[in-house]
Amino acid sequence: MDAAAIPPQTLTDLLQSAATRYPGSPALDFMGRRWSYAEIDWLAARCAAGMHAMGVRPGDRIGLCLPNTPYFVIAYFAVLRLGGIVASINPLYTEREMAHLVADAGAKLIFVPDLPEIVEKAAALDTLQNIVICPIDRVLPPVKALAYRILKRKLRVTPPWPQSRMVAFDELTAHEDDCPAHRNRPDDVAVLQYTGGTTGLPKGAMLTHGSLIANCLQTAKHDSHCPDRREAVMGVLPMFHVFALTTVLNYSVYGAACIVLLPRFEMKPFLAAMRRTRPERLFVVPTITIALNDLPDAALPPMGQLRMCISGGAPLPPEVRARFEARTGCRMVEGYGLSEASPIVTCNPITGLVKDGSAGLAYPDTIIEIRSLDDGSPVESGSSGEVCVRGPQVMKGYWNRPEETAEVLSDGLLRTGDVGYLDSDGYLFLVDRIKDLILCGGYNVYPRMIEDALYEHPDVAEASVIGVPDQYRGEAPKAFVKLREGAETTAESLRGFLKDKLSKIEMPREIELRDELPKTLIGKLSKKELRAD
C-alpha cells in the first residue's frame, strides 16, 4: 500500500459502507444507551444539512471541542460529509489555548457540550460565527439523564449565555433540506490534528482522507482483521487525540464495531463498562495500565475475551507490561506513532514475537530509517539516531506553516524528533525524545533509560526524569517518583537500587518523591510542569 496505491476511499465512505452493510448493528454504546449504524448515518446527514444551511462549505474548518460522546462521532462524520475539515480541541483547554487553536485553524463554527465553563470559553471568541450546544442529558439513558438534570439544577449550572450565535444540536439536526454528500478526494485535508510537534508551539498537522484511511487499512493488515467481525471496542481514550481517532473511531467504523464510549478514564465507570460489554479490543496509555496494575485481584474485570490490547501514546515500561500480563493473562503489545503520521508507524505483532522494550515492527507499507543526529546520514543497524518515517500515513504538512513543514518533511520522509535504533530483526527501540536529552558533562543521558530502571523497583508506580542545571556538568538528571500506595521506600534506598543498573553519569543527582506526578490532558506523564517548578 504505497502512497500511489492508496484506495480512492475516504472517511465518509467508512460510515456509509457500515450503515449499508449492517444498518441495525450497534455503532455506539454510551452509558448503556445504544445507536445503530443506520441511526448514526442518518444523524450525521441531518447534522451536515443543518451546517450547510448555516453556510458551512467544503474546506471550512469546524471545531470539535467535545469529550467522548455520540455528539463527537456524529459531528465528525457530518463535517467530513460536507467536505469540511475537523479541528479537534481538548475540552479541558484554557480559554487562551482554545483561542489559539480556533484562530490558527480559522474555525467558523464549534461544537461544545452544555457545560458552562466550556460554553463560556467558546462564547468569548468573537471569530466564531456559530456555537453548537450539545446537551449531555439528551444522549444519556433515561435514569442517568434525569440525574444529570437534577445535578445541573442543584449546582445552578444554567448561566445566561448569549444566544445570538448559539444553536442547540437538536435544532441543527432538524433541517430536512437535502444536502448531498461532498465527494472528497484522498488528498483532501480531513483533520487538523494539533500537536506540539517536533518544533515550537502547537500547530495543525494536516491529515488527509488518504493518510487516515491508509493508517486504518494498515491497522487492519497488522491485525489480520476480518472486516465483518463487528466486535465491541472500549473507547476510553479521548477521540480528540489522534491515537483514539484512528484506533477507536475510524478503525471501529471500518469493521462495523460497537464503540463503548466513556467521556474520560475513571476507574469505577471503566470497570463497570468492561464487565457490562466485555469488549474484544482495548487501547490504552501506560498510566491506565499502571492504574489497573494497582487494583486488587478481586477488582480486576474479566479480560479473557480481549484479543487485542495495545498501549500507545507514551513508552510502556517493560515491568508495567509484564505485571499486567501476569495478573490478567491478557497479552499487551506496544506501538509507536505521532500525530504527523496519523499516528501509527510501528507496533509489536498481535500474535508474533514481542521484544521487551521495543515499539515493534514497521507498520505495513511503512519504512523506518534511522538517521545520524550529526549529519542526517543513515546509520547502521543497532546504532541510535533520529527515527524517520516514510509511508502513506504521513501528514501533508503543517497548516499554514511551510517553513516548519520543511524542517520535518522532505521528499515524503518525516523526521520524528525521536531517538531510537533498529535491531537486526527490524524491531524499533525508542531511546528518547531529542528535546528531552540531558547533556551531562559532554555525554548524552537519556531519561527513559533511568525511568525504565526505576520501574523495575516493585514500589515505583510512576517515574519521570528531567535535566536540571548543574554547575560542574552543565546538566544532571533529576528523578521524580510516585510510589505505590502503602510503599515506604525512601529516595536513598532507590539510589541504592539503581547503583548496579545505571552508569555514574546516568545516576540521578536527586530523587524527589511526590504524591502525584503531572500528566497531560490525555493521561501521559508530563515533564513540562516539572521543568517549570
N, C-alpha and C positions, 0 to 999 in steps of 0.2 A: 504494500500500500504506500508507494512513494507519492510525493506531492502531486504528480501528474495523474496518478491512478485513483485519487480520492473519488468515490462515487458522487454523482451530482445530486446528493441528498442534502437536505437542510434540516435544521432543528424543528421547524414546523411540521415537516413530514413525519417526525417521530410520533408526535401526539396523534395526528390524523390517521396514521397507519395503525397504531394501537387501538384507537377508537373504532376503526373499521373492522379490524380482526376480532377484537374482544370487547364489544360495546358494554356488556354487562359486568365485566371483570372489575374488581375494586382497584382503583388507582391510588386513592388516598385513605388513610385511617388517621383521624385527628381526635385524640382523646376518646376513641370508641365510636365516633361517627364516621361513616364511610361515604365516598363518592365514587361512582363508576367512571370508566374512561369516557363513555358517551357523555356523561354529565360534565366532566371537566372540559371536554372538547367544546360542548355547547356553551358553557360559561365563558370560555376563552374567546369564542366567536362573538358573543354578546359584549364582552368587555372591549374587544377590538372595535366593534361597531360604535360603542359609546365614545371611545377615544377618538375615532375618526370624526365623529360629529363635533368633537371639541377642537378639531383642527390638527390632530396628530397625523403626520405623513411619513413616508419612507425616509429613513435616515435621521429622524428626530430621536433625541436621547431622552429616555424616560427613567427616572429614579425609582428603584425598588428598595425602600427603607423598611423592610419587613422581617420579622422573625419567621421561623418555620411554621407556617400556617397554610391552609389551602389557598389563601389570597396570593401568596408568593408564586405558587405553581400556575394559577390561573392568569395572573398579570404577566408573568414571564412569557408564557406562550401567546398571550394576547398582543404584547408588544412586538414579538417576532412575527406574528401573523400579519401585522401592519407594515412590516419591513423596518420597524424601529430598532433602536439599539438600547439594550438594557444596561443601566449603570447601577450596579449593586452597591448599597450603602448600609453599613452596620448601624442598626437602630440605637446602639449604645454610644455612637459617636457624639462628641460635643457639638454645640452649635457651630463653633469655628471649623471643626473638621467637616461637618456636613456642608457648610457654606463653601469650603474649598472644593469638595467633590462636585457639588451642583454647578458651581461656576466653571470649573475646569471642563466638565462634560458639556456644559451649555444645556442642561436639562430644562425642559419646559414644563414638565409635569412630574409629580412624585406620588407614590403610594405609601401611606403610613398607617399603622394601627391606631385605634382610637384611644391612645394613651396620651394624656395631656402633655407630658414632658417631651414627647416626640412631635406631637402636632404643633406645639408652640415653637419648637426649633425650626420646623418647616415653615410656619407662618411668618417667621422673622426674615425669611429670604424673599426679597422683593422680585428677584429674577424669575421666580416660579410663576407660571401663568395659572396653573391649577394644582390643587392638592386633593387627592382622593383618600377619603377616610374609610378605613376598613374596620368595622365593628367586630371585635373578637367574639362577642356573645352570639352573633349570627352563624358562627361555624362550630359552636360547641354543642354537645348533646344537651337535651332539654334541662336536665337537672343541673349540670355544670353551668349552663347559660344563665339559669335563674340565680345560682350562687354568685356568678360573676357580676350580674346586675345589682344584686343586693350589696356586694362589696363596694362597687363603684358609688352607690348612693351613700353608703356608710362613710366612705372616705371623701365624699363630695368631689369626685373627680369628673365634674361636668362643667369646665370653665366656659366662659362666654367667648368662644373662638370667633374670629371674624369670618363671616360667611361668604363674602363676595367671590373668593377664589376656590371655595371648598365644595366638594360634591361627595355624597355618600356612594359607596361602592354599589349598593343596590340601584341607585339612580343611574349609574353608569351602565349597568348591565340590563337596564330596562329598555334600551333602544332596540327597536325592531327593524331598523333600516338594514338592508342587505349591504354587506361590506365584504366583497370577495377578498380572499387571502392574497397578499402580495407575493409574487413569485421571486423569492430570494435566490441569490446565486451563492455558490460555495465561497466565493471570495468576498462576499459582503460581510461587514463587521456586524456581529450579533451581540457581543457583550464587551463593555469596558470594565475590565477587572482591575480595580485599583489596588496598587501594591507599592510598598516602599522600593521594590525592585532592587536592582544591583547598583543603582546610583540615586542619591538625592531624595527629594520629597515624594509623597505618594503620587503616582501617575497611572493613567489608564492603559493597561495592556489591551491592545485591540485583538480580541479573539474572534475569528470569523466563524461562520456556519461550518465551513470546511474543516477548520482546525479542531473545533469542538466535536464535530461528527467523527473526525479521524480518531480522536482520543477515546471516544465512545466505542468505536469499532475495534480499536487496538485493545481496549479492555475486554471486549468480547473474545478476541483471539487469545489473549492471555488466559482468560477464564475457560476457554473451550466451551463457551456458553451456548446453550440451546435457546434461541430467541423466544421460544414459546414456553419457557419454564414457568413464568408468572409466579415468582417467589415473593415472599414478604421481605422487605428491606428496612432495617432500622434507620430512621432519619433523625439522628440526634445531633449531628454536626450541622452548623448553620449553612444554608444554601447560598447566602451571600458570599461565602468563601468558596473558591473555585474547586477545592478538593471534593466538597459535598455536591457542588453544582454538577460536576461530571459523574461522580460515582453514585450518588444518591438520587439525583433528579434525572439527568439525561440518560444514563445507563439503565435506570429502572424503567423509564418510559419506553426505551428501545426494546426491552424484553417484556413489556406489559406487566411489570411487577407492581405490587402494592407497597407504597411508601408509608411507613408508620412514622408520622410526624411528631416531633417533640420540639417545643419552642426553644428550649435550652437544656443543657445537661444538669439535671438534679437527680440525685441518686434514687429517691423514693419513686417518682413517676417513671424513671428509666427502668427500674427493676419491675415495676408493675406492667409496663408495656412489653418488656421482654417475656414475662410469664404469660400475658394475655395473648400475644400474637405469635410467639415462637418464630422469630424471623430466621431466614436461612442466610442472610448476608448482614454483616456488621462492619461499619467503617468507623474508626476511632482515631483520636490523637493520644500520645503517650500518657497525658495526665488522666485521661479516663481509665486507661489500663491500670495505672498506679492506684487510682481510687478503688477499682474493682479488686485489686490485689489486697487491699487493706480490709475488705469485708470479711466477717467471719464465715466459715464454710456454710453454715445454715442459711445465710442470707443470699448466697450466690444463686442467680436464676439458672434454669436449665439451659445449657448451651450445646448439648449434644447434637442438636439439629443444625447448627451453624456449619455450612460447608465453605464459607468464605468469610474470613475475618482479617481485615487489612488495616494496618496502622500507617498513618502518614502525617503530614503537617510539620513534623519535627523528628529528629533522630530518636529511635526506640532503643533504649539501653538493653543490651543482651540479657542482663539479670532480670529486668522487668518482664521481658518476653518469656523467659524460662519459668519464672514464677507463675505467670498467667497460665501457661500451657500445663504446668504440673498440677495446678489447682482445678482447672476447668476441663482438661482433656481435649481442649479445642486448639487447633493449630492456628497460630497467628503469624502472618508474614508482613514484612515491612516493605514499603515502596518509597519512592523519592520523586519529587516534582517541584514545579514552581509555577506561579501564575502565568508567566510568559510562555509556558508550554502546555497550557490548557487542562490540567497541570502535569499529568503523569509522564515520566520518561523512563523509569525503571521500576521493577517490582520483583520480589522473590517469587518463585513458582508456587502455585496453589498446591500442587501435589508433588513437585520435584524437590531437589536438594535446596535446603535453606542454609546459608552460611551465617554464623553468628557475627553480628556487627555489620553485615552487608545490607545495602539497599537493593540488592538483587541484580537481575539481568536487564539489558535494554529492552524496552517495550517493542513489540513487533514493528518492523519498518522504521526503527529509530537507531541512529548512530551516535554513540558516545565517544568523544575524543577527549583526551587529557592533554592540555597544553601547558608549556612551561610558564611559570609565574614571572620569569625574567624577560623572555623574548617572544613568547607565544608559540614557539615551535612544538611539534608533537613530542611527547616523552615516551619512554619505553614502558612496557607492562610492569606493574609493581612500583613505579615511580609516581610521586604525588605531583599534582599540578591543578590548574583550573579545569573544572568539568565543563565541557562544551557539548552542545546538543544539536543534532540535525534531524529533522523529521517533519511529517505533515501536520503535527500538532503545535508547531512553533508559531508564536504570535505574528501578526502582520507588522507590528511596531508599537511604539508608544503614541497615544493620542496627542496630536499637535506638538510633538517633541522630536523633530527629526535629528537634532544633534545627539540627544541621549539615546535614540534608537541606533544611530550609527556606532555608538560606543559599545553596544552589546550585541548587535546583529549585523553580520556581514556575510553576504552570499549564502543566506539561509542558515548560517552557523550561529547559534546563540551562546554567548558567554554567560554562564550562570552566576559567577561570583562565589561559587563554592569550590573548596579544595577537596580533592579525592584522588583515588587511584583505581585502576582495573587490575584484577589478578589474572592469572594465566587462563582461567575459565571464563573470563568476561564479566565476573561479578564486580559491581561498583561498591567501593568502600569510601564513605564520606569522612573526611578528616575535620573540616570546619568551614565556616564562612570566612572569606578573605578579610572582611571587615572586623571579624572577631579575633584574628590572630594577635597574640601577645608577643611583642618584640622585646625579648628579655636577654640583655647582655649580648646582643648580636645574634641570638638564636630565635627561631620561630617556635613558640609554645602554643599548642592547640588546646583550647579549653575543653573540647569534647573528650580528649584523652583523659583529662583529670576527672571530668564528670563521670565517665564510664567506670573509672576506678572507684570513685565514691559509691556508685550504685551497687558495687559488689558487697558493700557492707550491709548486713541484714537490717540495721536500724535506720538506714537512709531511705527516706521516702522521695525527696526531690533534691536536686543539686544543680547549681548554676555557677559558672566561673567567668570572671571578667579580669581584664588587666587594670591595674591601678598604678599610679606614678610611684617610681622607686628611684631614690636619689643615686644609687650606685648602678643599677642595671637598666635604668630607663623606665621599664615597666616590670611588674611582677604579678603573678596570678593571685587572685583572692577568691575563695570559695564561699558560697552561701548555701546553707544546708537546712532543709526541713526534715526533722526526724519523724519516724513512725510514732503513732500515738502510744504513750506509755514508755517509750525508749528513754534511757538515761545516759546515753553515750555523750562524752564530752568532746570538745574540739581537739583537745590534746590527744585523746585516745584515737580519734580519726586520723590525726597526723601520724601516729604510730602505725595505724593500719595501712596507710599509704606508703610508708617508708620503703617497702620492698616492691611496690608496684609502679613507682614513678622515679624518674631521674631527679637529681638535686635541682636542676633548673626548672623542672615541672612542679616541684613541691610548692603548694600554696604558701605564700608568706603569712596568710591569715585565713582561718576558717571561722566564719560567723554563723552561729545557729540562730534561726528565725522560726517563729510560729507559722508564718506563711511566706511564700515567695511570690513576687509579682508575676502576673500572667497577662497575655494579650486577651482581646475580647473573644477569641475562639478557644482559649484554654491552653495555649502554648506558653511555656516559661519565657519570660521577657527579661532581657539584660538591660534594656533601655532605662528602666526605673532604677536598677541597681547602680548604673553608671552615674545617674543624676544625684544619688544620695551623697 
